[in-house]
Amino acid sequence: MSETRKPNTGVWTPDLLAEGPEKRRVFIEQRRQYLAPLLAESKALLAEIEADLIEADKLPGDLPFQAKLRAHHTVRPLAKVVADLEDVIVQLTAYSARYRRSYEELPDKRAVKEAEKQRLKELKASGGQPQIDAPAPKTEPAEDPHPFFAHLNKGA
């Protein structure tokens, strides 16, 4: 943000979203709460318009199925709006997960990996060998709780 401009209060900016997971979660939740009623109203409107167009009488000169095709063609843009609104909500959630993985968790994972590499490098330089854990002792199999097939295992 430039030094000459005053920060906008009450406005979400990229600076605010990058401040932490809580602010990003609030932003996404606010957008979902804003879009949910709009999506519900759009779905209801779509259902009503589809029902009205399906019940409408055929126009004079219509061929068979032409009225249904015209109704589908007329409603398609509104159906696309509904699908796009649903997709916006899904994409907002996907954005948050990707941001968390790519910018919050990735540096920590890389630091752990680098520490492990450094530990192995130091171990190799000192001439030591990495410790290999002994295999766990095998336990005897438990008695079969299903005695129906027990006669098959007695000869083994």
Disulfide bonds with the S-S distance in Angstrom:
none
